[in-house]
Structures are given as structure tokens and as C-alpha cells.
Amino acid sequence: MKNIIIFLSVLILSASLMYAVETTSTGSTKGGNLTKVGATGGQFLKIDVGARGSAMGGAYGSVTNDLTSIYWNCAGLADVSSISADFSYTQWFANFSHNFVGLAIPISDGYTVALSYTGFGANDIKVTTVEKPEGTGATYSINDVSAAATFSGYLTKQFSFGVTAKYISNSFASVAATGLAFDIGTMYDTELYGIKVGFAIQNLGLSEKYSGQDLHTMTKMYQGFNASPLDAEYLAYSFDVPLMFRASISSELMNSNGNKLIVAGDFLTASDSKEQFMLGGEYTWNDLVAFRAGYRFNHDQFGFSGGIGLKYMSGSFGGRLDYSISPTYSLGLVNRLSVALNFGS
């Protein structure tokens, strides 16, 4: 009975939070003629982390049980029961790269803490002007960063939760904006046909505003007068990071002798885009090789994705190597490579 009450409470809380996302966002989340593209900053916070979840088309919020849970649903981190590390690299388009590194340490039975770093950017971008569209000879860099601390654990045998606090920095050239944001996640194992459900609210935070040397300039108050120029600063408006709500469900259709088949579905709504639906599956053969595929509906660039994973276990040491590929409709292929390491039983 206690588990049922907790589960119903989570459903009510998640529905309330979803309503808050819809009513506080710019415009309506129903899409229609209003796409809301460009309504928020910090877009790198929406890029999938890890090759396993992205290979399943993003349908991973109730499947995740490793360090990439920090991105998908931090409640999944409670399943990390040994010292673990994760490294993920994404080859983004236009010479950008997206990197993730995380370290998890169990602190007691059923509770785990983790630290993670996510970076996104590119170097040596040409500075262009109207007069010199091919470049002035100068270059600049873009460097977006999220440094996070996560705490997750099991309140009951079936119900887990997670909380993440993260420092966010968005910078290009000599201007930067910083802020704090929080993620909240829950996951419930129904113990019925391997069905799990998960809910997550991501990027709850305050507005950010750019500042830096490139916003300073020299100008005359009255151009017609022969007077010395004055120090001035361009006005930078504040912006929000993308607030997201994720609801997930998955089921183990088969689990026998190391062979496992998982199917999953996710619903995602964000404050700057239409609702998205993701379907994915993973088949694991002999607890060694995993084959994954998924599809993302209602996204302007991503659709089908796929990937493969290899697992290694030897005594108290284990590891997993995952790869995924995600074609886009107009920007080429996005490749991801992840390495996960586990130390201890």
C-alpha cells in the first residue's frame, strides 16, 4: 500500500509540474503556428548524453541505470552500486563537439552521489564582418559548460529518486553568461512484466545574462559635436535555459539466460519546442552484445537512430563500450562513442 501511495503521489506531482511547464513557457507547448524556436539559450543542455540512450532514439528515461542518468533521469543513478566512471564523446555538426565525463560513488546501501562535467563548443571560428565576409584574420571560440552534482537513492525497493544541481556557463568570444539549475527525477518499478515508469523535470533555474569585454564600446553622445567619445555598454537581455519535462515507460519483454529485450517510450516537452515522442528498443545477446534502434517523432532534424554495445566483465571489474549513429535531415550524421567503467561488485 505504501508503494502505491508513493506512486500515485509521483503521478500527481509530475502532472502538476508538467502543467507548470506549459503555463510558464513562452507561448503554448502545443506547437501549432508558434514554434518558440530561439526562445531560450543554453541549447547544449538538450543534447543527448551517451551512445546507449541516443541509439534508442532518446527513449531512455525509464531504462537508464548508469552515469548518463544524470542527463536522462537522475533517479536512475540509484542503480549504480559500485564506483563507476563514464566518458562520452559526440561528433556534432559544424566542427562542434559534445563531451561528458562523470564519476559515481555509492555512499550507503541504495544511495549514490556523482559528479559530472558536460562541455560543448568549437575553436578557431573565423570573425567575419559585412566588409570582410571571408574573415578578418581573427578567430574566437565557443565554450558551453555544465558542472553537476547528483544525489540519488531508493526510498523503497521499487521507488527511486534523484536530485541534480548544476552550474551552467555559456560563453563565446569574450562574453559569458552563468547560472544555476536543478533537475528532479523519479522512477518506479512496478515489478509487473518488467514495466518501469519515470518522470523528470530538467533545468529548473533562474535567468542568465551575458556580460564581458565585447559588450563595451566607445561612442559619442552627440555625433555632430566635436567631443571626446564616452564609455558605453551594449544592453544584454536576460534569457532562460530550456525547461523540460520527460515522462517515460519501458518493459522487459524477454529476460532469460543473458538474453534480454527491452522496449521503451518517452514523451518530452520543452519550453522552446514542440512535444516529442520517442520509441526505442534494445536486444542483448548472451549478456555480451547489445543491438539498439529508435525513432524520434516531431523533431525537425532527428528521426531514426541505431547503435551497438559491447559489455565486459572480469571479477570485480566491468566495462561497456557503446556506439550510436543518428542521421539528421539536413546536417549530416551525428556519431557518439561512450566508455563506461565499473570498479567493485
C-alpha positions as CSV (number, residue, x, y, z in Angstrom):
1,M,0.0,0.0,0.0
2,K,2.8,2.4,0.8
3,N,4.4,1.9,-2.6
4,I,1.0,2.5,-4.3
5,I,0.6,5.8,-2.4
6,I,4.1,6.9,-3.3
7,F,3.5,6.0,-7.0
8,L,0.2,7.9,-7.1
9,S,1.8,10.9,-5.4
10,V,4.5,10.9,-8.0
11,L,2.0,10.9,-10.8
12,I,0.1,13.8,-9.3
13,L,3.3,15.8,-8.7
14,S,4.6,15.1,-12.2
15,A,1.3,16.2,-13.7
16,S,1.4,19.4,-11.7
17,L,5.0,20.1,-12.8
18,M,4.0,19.4,-16.4
19,Y,1.2,22.0,-16.1
20,A,3.7,24.5,-14.7
21,V,6.0,23.9,-17.7
22,E,3.1,24.6,-20.1
23,T,1.8,27.7,-18.3
24,T,5.2,29.4,-17.6
25,S,6.7,28.7,-21.1
26,T,6.8,31.3,-23.8
27,G,3.6,30.6,-25.7
28,S,1.9,27.3,-25.8
29,T,3.6,23.9,-25.8
30,K,1.0,22.7,-28.3
31,G,3.2,23.9,-31.2
32,G,0.7,25.0,-33.9
33,N,1.9,28.1,-35.6
34,L,4.1,29.1,-32.7
35,T,7.3,27.0,-32.7
36,K,9.1,29.0,-29.9
37,V,12.5,28.3,-31.5
38,G,15.1,30.6,-30.1
39,A,13.0,31.4,-27.0
40,T,15.8,30.1,-24.7
41,G,19.5,29.9,-24.5
42,G,21.8,27.1,-23.3
43,Q,20.8,24.8,-26.1
44,F,23.6,22.4,-25.4
45,L,21.6,21.2,-22.4
46,K,19.2,19.5,-24.8
47,I,21.9,17.4,-26.5
48,D,21.6,13.7,-25.6
49,V,24.4,12.2,-23.4
50,G,25.7,8.7,-24.0
51,A,25.6,6.4,-27.0
52,R,23.2,3.9,-25.4
53,G,20.3,6.3,-24.8
54,S,20.7,8.1,-28.2
55,A,20.8,4.8,-30.1
56,M,17.4,4.1,-28.6
57,G,16.1,7.3,-30.1
58,G,16.0,9.0,-26.7
59,A,13.5,6.6,-25.3
60,Y,15.7,6.1,-22.2
61,G,14.2,7.9,-19.2
62,S,12.9,4.7,-17.5
63,V,15.7,2.4,-18.8
64,T,18.7,4.4,-17.7
65,N,20.7,2.8,-14.9
66,D,24.2,4.2,-15.4
67,L,26.1,7.6,-15.1
68,T,24.3,9.0,-18.1
69,S,21.2,9.0,-15.8
70,I,22.4,12.5,-14.8
71,Y,21.1,13.7,-18.1
72,W,18.1,11.4,-18.8
73,N,16.6,10.9,-15.4
74,C,18.8,11.3,-12.3
75,A,16.7,8.8,-10.4
76,G,18.4,6.1,-12.5
77,L,21.7,6.8,-10.8
78,A,20.4,4.9,-7.7
79,D,21.2,1.6,-9.6
80,V,24.9,2.4,-9.8
81,S,26.1,0.2,-6.9
82,S,29.8,0.5,-7.4
83,I,32.4,3.1,-8.1
84,S,31.8,4.0,-11.8
85,A,33.1,6.3,-14.4
86,D,31.7,7.3,-17.8
87,F,33.2,9.1,-20.8
88,S,31.1,10.1,-23.8
89,Y,32.1,11.9,-27.0
90,T,29.7,13.2,-29.6
91,Q,30.9,14.4,-33.0
92,W,28.4,17.3,-33.6
93,F,28.0,19.0,-36.9
94,A,29.8,22.2,-38.0
95,N,33.0,21.1,-36.2
96,F,31.4,21.3,-32.8
97,S,31.9,18.5,-30.2
98,H,30.0,17.5,-27.1
99,N,31.7,15.7,-24.2
100,F,30.6,14.2,-21.0
101,V,32.6,12.8,-18.1
102,G,31.1,11.5,-14.8
103,L,32.2,9.7,-11.6
104,A,29.8,8.0,-9.2
105,I,30.4,6.7,-5.7
106,P,27.9,4.8,-3.6
107,I,27.8,6.2,-0.1
108,S,25.5,3.7,1.5
109,D,23.1,0.9,0.7
110,G,20.8,2.2,-2.0
111,Y,22.3,5.8,-2.2
112,T,24.8,7.2,-4.7
113,V,26.4,10.5,-5.4
114,A,28.0,11.6,-8.6
115,L,30.0,14.5,-10.1
116,S,29.8,15.2,-13.8
117,Y,31.1,17.7,-16.5
118,T,29.5,18.4,-19.8
119,G,31.2,20.6,-22.4
120,F,30.1,21.8,-25.8
121,G,32.0,24.0,-28.2
122,A,34.3,24.8,-31.1
123,N,37.6,26.6,-31.6
124,D,39.1,28.8,-34.2
125,I,35.9,30.2,-35.6
126,K,36.6,33.0,-38.1
127,V,35.5,36.5,-37.2
128,T,33.6,37.9,-40.2
129,T,32.1,41.3,-41.0
130,V,29.9,42.8,-43.7
131,E,33.1,44.3,-45.3
132,K,35.1,41.0,-44.9
133,P,32.7,38.1,-45.2
134,E,35.6,35.7,-45.7
135,G,37.2,36.6,-42.3
136,T,39.1,39.4,-40.7
137,G,42.1,37.2,-39.7
138,A,40.8,36.9,-36.1
139,T,39.2,33.9,-34.6
140,Y,37.1,33.1,-31.5
141,S,35.8,30.1,-29.5
142,I,32.5,28.9,-28.1
143,N,32.6,27.0,-24.8
144,D,29.4,26.0,-23.0
145,V,29.8,24.1,-19.8
146,S,27.7,22.3,-17.2
147,A,29.2,21.1,-13.9
148,A,26.8,19.0,-11.9
149,A,26.5,17.2,-8.5
150,T,23.8,14.5,-8.2
151,F,22.3,12.6,-5.3
152,S,20.1,9.6,-5.9
153,G,18.7,6.7,-3.9
154,Y,15.9,4.2,-3.2
155,L,13.1,5.2,-0.8
156,T,11.6,1.8,-1.2
157,K,12.6,-1.3,-3.0
158,Q,10.6,-0.1,-6.1
159,F,10.8,3.7,-5.9
160,S,13.9,5.8,-6.6
161,F,14.5,9.5,-6.8
162,G,17.3,11.8,-7.8
163,V,18.3,15.5,-7.5
164,T,20.9,17.3,-9.5
165,A,22.4,20.8,-9.0
166,K,24.4,22.2,-11.9
167,Y,26.5,25.3,-12.6
168,I,26.0,26.4,-16.2
169,S,28.3,28.7,-18.2
170,N,27.6,29.8,-21.8
171,S,30.5,31.8,-23.4
172,F,31.7,32.9,-26.8
173,A,34.5,35.3,-27.7
174,S,34.9,37.5,-24.6
175,V,31.3,37.4,-23.3
176,A,29.8,34.8,-20.9
177,A,26.6,34.1,-19.0
178,T,26.4,31.9,-15.9
179,G,23.7,30.5,-13.7
180,L,22.4,27.6,-11.6
181,A,19.8,25.0,-12.5
182,F,18.3,21.9,-10.9
183,D,16.9,18.5,-12.1
184,I,14.4,16.3,-10.3
185,G,13.7,12.7,-11.3
186,T,11.7,9.8,-10.1
187,M,11.5,6.1,-11.2
188,Y,9.1,3.4,-10.2
189,D,9.5,-0.4,-10.9
190,T,6.0,-1.9,-11.0
191,E,7.5,-5.4,-10.8
192,L,4.8,-6.4,-13.4
193,Y,6.1,-7.7,-16.7
194,G,9.3,-5.7,-16.1
195,I,7.5,-2.4,-16.5
196,K,9.2,0.8,-15.2
197,V,7.9,4.4,-15.4
198,G,10.0,7.5,-14.9
199,F,9.4,11.2,-14.6
200,A,11.9,14.1,-14.7
201,I,11.9,17.9,-14.6
202,Q,15.1,19.3,-16.0
203,N,16.8,22.8,-16.0
204,L,14.7,24.5,-13.3
205,G,16.7,27.7,-12.9
206,L,16.9,31.5,-13.0
207,S,17.5,33.7,-16.0
208,E,21.0,34.4,-17.3
209,K,22.5,37.4,-18.9
210,Y,25.7,37.9,-21.0
211,S,28.4,40.2,-19.9
212,G,32.0,40.8,-21.0
213,Q,34.5,42.9,-22.8
214,D,32.9,42.7,-26.2
215,L,29.8,44.4,-24.9
216,H,31.8,47.5,-24.1
217,T,32.4,50.2,-26.7
218,M,33.3,53.9,-27.2
219,T,30.8,56.3,-28.7
220,K,29.8,60.0,-28.8
221,M,26.6,61.1,-27.1
222,Y,26.0,63.6,-30.0
223,Q,27.7,62.6,-33.2
224,G,27.6,66.2,-34.6
225,F,29.7,67.7,-31.8
226,N,33.5,67.7,-31.6
227,A,33.7,65.9,-28.2
228,S,35.6,63.0,-26.8
229,P,33.9,59.6,-27.0
230,L,32.3,58.1,-23.9
231,D,32.5,54.6,-22.5
232,A,29.3,52.7,-23.3
233,E,28.0,49.2,-23.0
234,Y,25.5,47.3,-25.2
235,L,22.4,46.2,-23.3
236,A,22.2,42.4,-22.9
237,Y,18.8,41.0,-22.2
238,S,18.3,38.1,-19.9
239,F,17.4,34.6,-21.2
240,D,16.2,31.3,-19.7
241,V,17.6,27.8,-20.2
242,P,15.3,25.2,-21.8
243,L,12.9,23.9,-19.2
244,M,12.0,20.2,-20.0
245,F,9.6,17.6,-18.7
246,R,10.1,13.9,-19.5
247,A,7.7,11.0,-19.0
248,S,9.0,7.5,-19.7
249,I,7.8,3.9,-19.7
250,S,9.7,0.7,-20.5
251,S,9.2,-3.1,-20.3
252,E,11.3,-6.2,-20.4
253,L,9.6,-8.4,-23.0
254,M,12.3,-11.1,-22.5
255,N,14.9,-11.8,-19.9
256,S,16.4,-15.3,-20.0
257,N,19.9,-16.8,-19.9
258,G,21.6,-13.4,-20.6
259,N,19.3,-12.6,-23.5
260,K,17.1,-9.6,-22.9
261,L,14.7,-7.5,-25.0
262,I,13.6,-4.0,-23.7
263,V,11.1,-1.7,-25.4
264,A,10.6,1.9,-24.3
265,G,8.8,5.1,-25.0
266,D,9.4,8.6,-23.9
267,F,7.3,11.8,-24.0
268,L,9.3,15.1,-23.9
269,T,8.1,18.7,-23.8
270,A,10.3,21.7,-23.6
271,S,9.8,25.4,-23.2
272,D,11.1,26.2,-26.6
273,S,9.9,23.4,-28.9
274,K,7.0,21.1,-29.7
275,E,6.2,17.9,-27.9
276,Q,8.3,15.0,-29.0
277,F,7.7,11.2,-28.8
278,M,10.5,8.6,-28.8
279,L,10.3,4.9,-29.3
280,G,13.2,2.6,-28.9
281,G,14.4,-1.0,-28.2
282,E,17.4,-2.9,-27.1
283,Y,18.2,-6.6,-27.6
284,T,21.1,-8.0,-25.6
285,W,22.6,-11.3,-26.6
286,N,24.3,-13.5,-24.1
287,D,24.9,-10.6,-21.8
288,L,27.6,-9.5,-24.1
289,V,26.5,-7.7,-27.2
290,A,23.6,-5.2,-27.4
291,F,21.8,-4.1,-30.6
292,R,19.7,-0.9,-30.3
293,A,17.4,1.2,-32.5
294,G,14.9,4.0,-32.0
295,Y,12.9,6.8,-33.7
296,R,12.2,10.3,-32.5
297,F,8.9,11.8,-33.7
298,N,8.1,15.5,-34.2
299,H,11.8,16.6,-34.3
300,D,13.0,19.0,-37.0
301,Q,16.3,17.2,-37.6
302,F,16.4,13.7,-35.9
303,G,14.4,10.7,-36.7
304,F,15.9,7.2,-36.9
305,S,18.9,6.2,-34.8
306,G,20.8,3.0,-34.0
307,G,23.8,1.6,-32.3
308,I,25.7,-1.3,-30.8
309,G,27.2,-2.0,-27.4
310,L,29.8,-4.4,-26.0
311,K,30.0,-5.5,-22.4
312,Y,33.0,-6.9,-20.5
313,M,33.0,-8.4,-17.0
314,S,36.0,-9.9,-15.2
315,G,35.8,-10.4,-11.4
316,S,35.2,-7.0,-9.7
317,F,35.9,-5.0,-12.9
318,G,33.4,-4.4,-15.7
319,G,33.2,-2.1,-18.7
320,R,30.9,-1.2,-21.6
321,L,31.7,0.3,-25.0
322,D,28.8,1.8,-26.9
323,Y,28.4,3.5,-30.3
324,S,25.4,5.2,-31.9
325,I,24.7,6.9,-35.1
326,S,21.9,9.5,-35.6
327,P,21.3,10.8,-39.2
328,T,19.8,14.3,-39.5
329,Y,17.5,15.5,-42.2
330,S,19.9,18.3,-43.4
331,L,23.0,18.5,-41.2
332,G,24.7,15.1,-41.8
333,L,25.5,12.3,-39.3
334,V,25.9,12.6,-35.6
335,N,28.2,9.9,-34.1
336,R,28.6,9.1,-30.4
337,L,31.1,6.9,-28.5
338,S,30.8,6.1,-24.8
339,V,33.0,4.1,-22.4
340,A,31.6,3.0,-19.0
341,L,33.8,1.5,-16.3
342,N,32.7,-0.2,-13.0
343,F,35.1,-1.0,-10.2
344,G,33.9,-3.3,-7.5
345,S,31.0,-5.7,-7.1
